[in-house]
Amino acid sequence: MDELINLVTQRAGIPADKARTAVDTVLGFVKQKLPSQFASQIDNIAAGKPISDIPVGLGEAAKERTGRIFGTE
């Protein structure tokens, strides 16, 4: 999570507290749009857990679902 906040801070040129609010807002939005069994994995990813800890099939399911959320499908 800190890595993502630092990235937003640098790229957007905003203070860390504002970046944290932005990251929390976006992650919350994405978690609301995903099925509940996948939403908890967003927290794992944000916490920096390795991708190997994510259940098999999550990547494809998330890719399909986020494609619908962001209109890239």
Buried (B, 14 or more C-beta within 10 A) or exposed (E): BEEBBEEBBEEEEBEEEEBBBBBEEEBEEBBEBBEEEBBEBBEBBBEEEEEEEBEEEBEEBBEEBBEEBEEEE
